[in-house]
């Protein structure tokens, strides 16, 4: 890695300029923002992967300040979230962490920074993005319900069903936000790591998804939540109810992923063509209950050992 002070300053200035330009494009050119937004962390990630934390932190701070000066104060959340994401990605690469660590650390950083920016947005700018989003979703569902009733003569959902659905969405909001953040983080990593590799950075690789093996403790947590919801039955709307509802959603998603992983593992062991793996993964989504059960069995009884010894067809 280059150690020359002049080169470090020059490259730092270039990365600050590039980050600022990308942020400005996202702020002022809506048509290009759909594509550009995925590359905003790249300059900071590259610099953080090349240089130590002190130099990278300075570049990140200057990038945030210049972005606010050029794109306005409303660009603060964008600058902070993506700058921190780039910093963590580059730092994990420089310290030679695994790709799983890179994903988890970046996801947690994005989640915390997003929550912090949301609080600032509500407290100081009086802008509640989540409330506006939920209001928009509610209006969309209500209009769709009215349109279906005008065409068929019968509404798909009653007013009570719609209200219950929106209440459930409100209570499950922490899980939905967490899942959205980690999906966003995964996409950011997927887009930027190949570019960093082309720029001469040695990047880590994920193990194959079919080899995914969650800790067995996930199964015990799932059983605990199941027992609480079946026998204790917390009152709807209470803190305990909301907490266990969100934990249940997360655990079900993890076990669904475990089930899909087992399906892919079985197909690989049997030598099935790659297109069948894609089809099997897609079909797993509407068969969520069965695939989740498959994930529970795989995690609890290690049925992969049986599959490994089966002859190929």
C-alpha positions in Angstrom: 0.0 0.0 0.0 1.3 3.5 -0.8 2.7 5.3 2.2 3.8 8.6 0.6 2.1 11.5 2.4 1.6 13.6 -0.7 0.0 10.7 -2.5 -2.2 10.0 0.5 -3.4 13.6 0.6 -3.9 13.7 -3.2 -5.9 10.4 -3.2 -7.9 11.6 -0.2 -8.9 14.8 -2.0 -9.9 12.8 -5.1 -12.1 10.5 -3.0 -13.7 13.4 -1.2 -14.5 15.1 -4.5 -15.9 11.8 -6.0 -18.1 11.2 -3.0 -19.4 14.8 -3.1 -20.1 14.6 -6.8 -22.0 11.2 -6.5 -24.0 12.6 -3.5 -24.9 15.7 -5.5 -26.1 13.6 -8.5 -28.3 11.7 -6.1 -29.7 14.9 -4.7 -30.2 16.9 -7.9 -30.6 14.4 -10.7 -33.4 12.0 -9.7 -33.2 10.0 -13.0 -29.6 9.0 -12.4 -30.0 8.7 -8.6 -31.5 5.2 -9.0 -28.1 3.9 -10.3 -25.7 6.4 -8.7 -26.8 5.8 -5.1 -25.3 2.3 -5.1 -21.8 3.6 -5.8 -21.7 6.4 -3.2 -19.7 4.4 -0.6 -17.1 3.3 -3.2 -14.6 6.3 -2.8 -14.6 6.0 1.0 -14.4 2.2 1.0 -11.4 2.3 -1.4 -9.6 4.9 0.7 -10.4 3.1 4.0 -9.1 -0.1 2.5 -5.8 1.6 1.5 -5.1 3.7 4.6 -5.4 3.7 8.4 -8.4 4.7 10.3 -7.1 8.1 11.3 -6.6 9.2 7.6 -9.9 7.5 6.5 -11.9 9.1 9.3 -10.6 12.6 8.2 -11.6 11.9 4.6 -15.0 10.7 5.7 -15.7 13.8 7.9 -14.6 16.2 5.1 -16.8 14.3 2.6 -19.8 14.7 4.9 -19.2 18.4 5.4 -18.7 19.2 1.7 -21.8 17.1 0.8 -23.9 19.2 3.2 -22.4 22.5 1.8 -23.1 21.5 -1.8 -26.2 19.4 -1.6 -27.9 21.1 1.4 -28.7 20.0 5.0 -31.3 17.5 3.8 -28.4 15.5 2.3 -27.0 14.9 5.8 -28.6 11.5 6.3 -27.5 10.3 2.9 -23.9 11.5 3.5 -23.6 10.0 7.1 -25.1 6.6 6.3 -23.2 6.0 3.1 -20.0 7.5 4.4 -20.0 5.3 7.4 -20.9 2.3 5.3 -17.9 2.9 3.0 -15.6 3.4 6.0 -16.7 0.1 7.6 -16.4 -1.8 4.3 -12.9 -0.5 3.6 -11.8 -1.0 7.2 -13.0 -4.6 7.2 -11.1 -5.3 4.0 -7.9 -3.6 5.2 -7.9 -5.7 8.4 -8.7 -8.8 6.4 -12.0 -9.7 8.1 -14.3 -12.3 6.6 -17.1 -11.3 4.3 -19.7 -12.4 6.9 -18.1 -10.0 9.4 -18.0 -7.3 6.7 -21.7 -7.8 6.1 -22.7 -7.9 9.7 -20.6 -4.9 10.8 -21.7 -2.8 7.9 -25.3 -3.7 8.4 -25.2 -2.9 12.1 -23.5 0.4 11.3 -26.1 1.4 8.7 -28.9 0.4 11.0 -27.6 2.5 13.9 -26.7 5.5 11.7 -30.1 5.3 10.0 -31.9 5.2 13.4 -29.8 8.2 14.6 -30.6 10.2 11.4 -34.3 9.3 11.8 -34.3 10.7 15.3 -32.6 13.9 14.2 -35.0 14.2 11.2 -38.1 14.0 13.6 -36.7 16.2 16.4 -35.1 19.0 14.4 -36.6 19.0 11.0 -40.1 17.7 12.0 -40.0 15.2 9.1 -41.2 11.7 10.0 -40.3 9.5 7.0 -41.8 6.3 8.5 -45.1 8.0 9.3 -45.3 9.5 5.8 -44.5 6.0 4.3 -47.2 4.3 6.4 -49.7 7.0 5.4 -48.9 6.4 1.8 -49.2 2.6 2.1 -52.5 3.0 3.9 -53.9 5.2 1.2 -52.7 2.9 -1.5 -54.4 -0.1 0.1 -57.6 1.8 0.7 -57.8 3.0 -2.9 -57.0 -0.5 -4.2 -59.7 -1.9 -2.0 -62.2 0.6 -3.3 -61.3 0.0 -6.9 -61.7 -3.8 -6.4 -65.1 -3.2 -4.8 -66.2 -1.0 -7.7 -65.2 -3.7 -10.2 -66.3 -6.9 -8.5 -68.9 -5.5 -6.1 -67.1 -6.9 -3.1 -64.1 -5.5 -1.3 -61.2 -7.9 -0.7 -60.7 -6.6 2.8 -63.1 -5.2 5.4 -62.3 -2.0 7.2 -61.5 -4.1 10.3 -59.1 -6.4 8.4 -57.3 -3.4 6.9 -56.9 -1.8 10.4 -55.6 -5.1 11.9 -53.1 -5.4 9.0 -51.8 -1.9 9.5 -51.6 -2.3 13.3 -49.5 -5.5 12.6 -47.3 -3.6 10.2 -46.7 -0.9 12.8 -45.8 -3.4 15.5 -43.5 -5.3 13.1 -41.8 -2.1 11.9 -38.5 -2.8 13.8 -38.1 -6.2 12.0 -39.1 -4.7 8.6 -36.6 -1.9 9.0 -33.8 -4.3 10.1 -34.4 -6.6 7.2 -34.6 -3.8 4.7 -31.3 -2.4 6.1 -29.5 -5.7 5.8 -30.8 -6.3 2.3 -29.6 -2.8 1.3 -26.2 -3.5 2.9 -25.9 -6.9 1.1 -26.7 -5.1 -2.3 -24.2 -2.4 -1.5 -21.5 -5.0 -0.8 -22.4 -7.0 -3.9 -22.2 -4.0 -6.1 -19.0 -2.4 -4.7 -16.7 -5.4 -3.9 -16.2 -6.4 -7.5 -15.4 -2.7 -8.3 -12.9 -2.6 -5.4 -11.3 -5.8 -6.8 -10.9 -4.2 -10.2 -9.2 -1.3 -8.5 -6.6 -3.5 -7.0 -8.1 -4.3 -3.6 -8.1 -7.9 -2.4 -11.6 -8.5 -1.2 -13.1 -11.4 0.8 -15.6 -13.9 -0.6 -18.8 -15.4 0.8 -18.9 -19.2 1.3 -21.6 -20.8 -0.9 -25.1 -20.2 0.3 -25.8 -24.0 0.2 -23.2 -24.4 3.0 -25.1 -22.0 5.3 -25.4 -23.5 8.8 -26.9 -21.3 11.4 -26.0 -21.8 15.1 -28.2 -24.4 16.8 -29.1 -21.8 19.4 -31.4 -20.2 16.8 -33.6 -23.3 17.1 -33.8 -23.0 20.9 -34.7 -19.3 20.6 -37.4 -20.3 18.2 -38.8 -22.9 20.5 -38.8 -20.4 23.4 -40.7 -17.8 21.4 -43.2 -20.6 20.3 -43.8 -21.6 23.9 -44.4 -18.0 25.0 -46.8 -17.2 22.2 -48.7 -20.5 22.6 -49.0 -20.7 26.4 -48.3 -17.3 28.0 -50.0 -15.3 25.2 -48.9 -11.7 25.9 -51.6 -9.1 25.4 -51.7 -7.5 22.0 -50.0 -4.1 21.9 -47.9 -4.6 25.0 -44.1 -4.3 24.9 -43.6 -8.0 25.4 -46.1 -8.8 22.6 -44.3 -6.4 20.1 -40.8 -7.7 21.2 -41.8 -11.4 20.7 -43.6 -10.6 17.5 -40.5 -9.0 16.0 -38.2 -11.8 17.3 -40.6 -14.4 15.8 -40.4 -12.7 12.4 -36.6 -12.6 12.4 -36.3 -16.3 13.5 -38.8 -17.4 10.9 -36.8 -15.6 8.3 -33.5 -17.2 9.4 -35.1 -20.7 9.4 -36.6 -20.1 6.0 -33.1 -19.3 4.7 -31.8 -22.4 6.4 -34.4 -24.4 4.6 -33.6 -22.9 1.2 -29.9 -23.6 1.9 -30.7 -27.2 2.5 -32.7 -27.4 -0.8 -29.7 -26.0 -2.7 -27.3 -28.4 -0.8 -29.5 -31.4 -1.7 -29.7 -30.4 -5.4 -25.9 -29.8 -5.5 -25.2 -33.2 -3.9 -27.5 -34.9 -6.5 -25.8 -33.1 -9.3 -28.9 -31.4 -10.6 -28.5 -28.6 -13.2 -28.1 -25.0 -11.9 -31.4 -23.9 -13.4 -33.2 -26.3 -11.0 -31.5 -24.6 -8.1 -33.0 -21.2 -9.2 -36.4 -22.7 -9.7 -36.3 -24.5 -6.4 -35.3 -21.3 -4.6 -38.2 -19.4 -6.2 -40.7 -22.1 -5.4 -39.5 -22.1 -1.8 -41.1 -18.6 -1.2 -44.7 -19.6 -1.7 -44.0 -22.8 0.2 -42.6 -20.9 3.1 -44.2 -22.9 5.9 -42.8 -26.2 4.6 -39.4 -24.8 3.8 -39.2 -23.3 7.3 -40.0 -26.7 8.8 -37.3 -28.2 6.6 -34.9 -25.6 8.0 -35.9 -26.6 11.6 -35.3 -30.3 10.8 -32.0 -29.6 9.1 -30.8 -27.5 12.0 -32.0 -29.9 14.7 -31.1 -33.3 13.2 -28.3 -32.6 10.7 -30.0 -34.4 7.8 -27.3 -33.1 5.5 -25.2 -36.0 6.7 -27.8 -38.4 5.3 -27.9 -36.4 2.0 -24.1 -36.5 1.6 -24.1 -40.3 1.7 -27.0 -40.7 -0.8 -26.1 -41.9 -4.3 -26.6 -39.5 -7.2 -29.5 -40.1 -9.5 
